[in-house]
C-alpha cells in the first residue's frame, strides 16, 4: 500500500517541486502559459475525453449531483467558521468551495484510478469550474453577468463535446490526434505552474491560511463520505468523489480575488498553505479510499 501511494503522489509532487525550484531560480512569468492552458490545452483535453467512445453522459448523473453538493455544501459548513474567526465571507468561502480539481485533481485521478477514470475526473473538474465562474464570481462581485460563462473556452469545448456525443459523430483521426496531443500538454503544465505559484507565499497571513488548510478538506469530506453511500455511487466514483472533496483550494481563487481586489493576500495564503498541507492530506485520503 505504501509503495502504491508513493507511485501515485510522487509524479505529481515531483513536477510541482520542479516548478517551485525553477521558479525560485528564474522567477518566470507564467501568465502566457496559464492563459494558453485555460484557453487551448484544457479545452482540448475536455473535448478529447468527452468525445471518446467510452464517455457516457448518463453514467455520471449521480456523480454530478454529488459534486455540486460537495462544492455548495462546503460553503454552508465553512460559514460559521468564518463568523467565529472574523474572516470576511467573500474572502474565506470561495477557497473552501472551489478546489484544485485542475492542477492537482486531474493528474491525481489519472495516477490513482487510471485512464478509464479520466471522464469522471473531467466531470468533477467541469462542475467545480462552472460553479466557480458563476456562483463563485457572483459571491465576490454581485454585478458579475452570468452571460460571461458562454465566453469561457472550457465551457464552449464542453458544449461542443456534448453535441458531438449526442449526435454520435466520430471525430476523424485527422482532427482527433492533434486535439489529443494538445490536451496532453495541460496536466503537466498545470502541475509545473502550481509549483511556480508557490514561490509567492506570504507568511504574514498565516492564521487564515492555516484555518483554511484544515477546513477546506474537512468540510468536503464531511459531505462526500455519506453522500456517496446515499446516492449509491459505483465504488470508483465514490472513491473519486472523496478524493475530489479533499483537494486543496484552487489557484484560481487567488486570481479572481486579485482581479476584484477582495483581500488577495489573505486568499493567496489560504491557497498556498492549503496546497502545501495536501502533501500530507492527499496520501492519507488515498490510503482511505484505495
N, C-alpha and C positions, 0 to 999 in steps of 0.2 A: 504493500500500500504506500509506504513512504517513497519508494522509487517511482511509483506511478505518479504521485503528486509532484515530485521533482521534475519528471519529464513533461508534465503539463505546464507548470508555472515557470520553469527555467527559460524556455524560449521567449516568453512574454517579458519577464522582468529583465532578461539579459539585453533585449533590444531597448527597453526603457532606460536601463543603465547606460547603454552605449550612447543614447541620445542625451542623457544627462551629462556624461563625461565630455562628449563632443561640444555640447552647449557651454559647459564651463570654460573650455579652452578657446572656442571660436565665437561664441555668442551669435549664432546665425539668426537671421531674420526669417522666421518660418511662415510669415504671413502669406506669401505667394503659394508656398507648398500646401498650407492648410486650406487655402481657397480652392486650389486645384483639387484637393482631396474631396472637399464638400461638393464642389460643382461638377466634377468629372468622374473621379475614381470610385467614390462611394455610390453614386447613381448607377455607374456601370456594374458594380458588384450586385446591387439590388436587382437590377434588370436581369442580369445573368442568372441569379439564384431563383428569381420568381418565374422565369420563363423555362426553367428546366423541367424535364418530363416528370420528375419526382415531386414537384411542388403542387400540392392540392390545397386550395384555399379553405375548403370546408373542414379540413383536418385541424385547423388552428383557430376555430371559433372560440372554444372554451379558453384556450391559451390567451387569446386576445382580450377576453373579458377579465381574466386573471391579471394580465399585465396592466390593464387600465386601473384595476382595483388597487394594485400594489403602488402605482405612481400616485394616484389621488389619495389613497388611504394613508400614505406616508405623511402627507400634509396635515391630516387630522391628528395623527399621533404626535407630530412634531410641534404643533401649535401650542399646547400647554408648556412644553419645554422652553419655547421662545419667550412665553409670558413669564415663566419663573426666573429666567436669566436676564430678562430685559432686552432681548435681541429684537431688532426690527423684523417684522414678519416678512417684508419684501426682501430682506437680506437673507434670512435664515431658511424660510420654507422652500424656495426653489431648489437649492442644493440638496435638500432632504428628499425631494420628489424625483429629481431628474439625475439619473446615474450615468456612469461612464459605459453605456451599453455599446458604444462605438469603439473608442480607443482600446478599451480593455475587454468589453463584453464579447465582441465578435471573435477575436483571436482566442479568448479563453474558452468559449463554447466549442470552437473548432478543435482545439487541442484536447479538451476534456471529453467531448462526445463524438468527435469525428465529423467528416464532411456531410454525412447524412443528416446531421443536426443543424446544419447551417441555415436551411429555410426557417426553422423555428427561431433561431437566433436573430435572423433578419426581421421576422415578425415583431419580436420584442424590441428590437432596435427602432423599427418604424413607429411603434406605439409610443416609445419614450420620446423620440424626436418630434413627432406630430404634436403630442401634448406639450412639449417644451416650447415649440414655436407658436403655439396657440394659447393654452392656459398659462404656461409659464411666463411668456412675454406679457400677457394681459395682466398678470399679477403685479408685475413691475411697472408697466406703462398702461394705464387704463384707456388711453386714446389709441392704442395699437389696433390696426384694422386686420381682422382675420382673413380678409381677401388676399393679404400678402402671402398666405400659405400657398397659393396657386403659382407663386413665382419661385418657389424653392425647388431646385433641381432634383433633390432626393424624392420629393413627393410627386413630381412630374414623372420621374422614372417609375415610381410605384404604380401610378395610374396607367402608364403605358404598358407595364408588365401585366397588370391585372387584365387589361383589354386583350392583350395577346393571349393570355391564358384562357380567357372566356371564349374567344373565337377559335381556340385550339389551333393556332397557327404556329408552325415550327419555324423558328428563326433560322435562316440559311447559315450554313457553316461559314460562308464568306463574311458574314456580319458577326456571328456568334463568337468566333475565335478572337478577333480584336477587342470585342466588348469584354470577354472573359479575361484577357490579358490586362486590360485597363483596371478591371475590378480587383485583380490580384495585387495591384500596387497598393491598394487602400489600407489593408490591415497592417503591414509592417510600417507604413508611413505614419499611421495613427499612433503606433507604439513609440516610434522614434520622436515624433512631435511632442508626445506626452512627456518623455524624458527631458527634452529641451525646455519645456514649460516649467519643470520642477526647479530650475535654477533660480526662479524668481520668487521663491518662498520668502514671506515677510513674517518673522517670528514675533513681531510686536503684537499681533492679533491672535496669539496662541490660544486664548481661552475659548473664543467662539469656534476656532478650528478644531480644538480638542473635543468640545461638546459635539460638534457636527460629525467628527470622525466616529463617534460612538453611536449617535442617534441615527445616522444615515443607514447603516446596515441593519441596526436593531429594529427600526420601525418597519423596514421592508420585510424582514424575516418574520416578524410577529403576524404580518398579514399573509405572506406567501405560504408558510408551512401548513396552516389549517385550510387555507383556500384551495390548495392543490388537492387535498383529500375531498373537500366538499364538492368540487367540480369534477371529481373522478378523472383527473387528467392522466394520460398514459404515463408510465413510470419515468420515461426520459424527459417528457415535457415538464413533469412535476419537479424533477431534479434541476432542469434548466431554469424554471421559474424561481426556485430557491436561490440559485447562483445569481440570477438577474437581480433579485431583491437585495442581495448583499454587496453589489458592486458599489464602488466609491462614487462621489459626486462627479458629474461631467465637467470637463474643462469649459464647455460652452456656457455654463453658469457664470463664470468669470467674464467671458466676452460680452454677454448680454448686460451684466451689471455694470461693466465699464462703459458700454455704449449709452446706457441711461443714467449713469453716474449714481448708482444705487450701492454705496459703500463697497466699491470694487476691491479694496484691500482686504476687508473682512471676508468677502466672498472668496477671494484668492486663497486666504488662509484655510477656509473650510475645504476648498477643492484640493489644495496641495497636501494638507495633513490627512485628509480622507484617503487620498491615493497612496500616501506613504504607509498608512495603517493597513491598507489592503494587502501588504506583503505578509502580514500575519493572519488577517481575517479570511482572505480568499482560500489559502490552503486548508484552514480549519473547516470552512464551508464545503470545500471539495471532499474532504475526508468524511464529512457527514453524509453527503449525497451519493458518493461512489461506492 
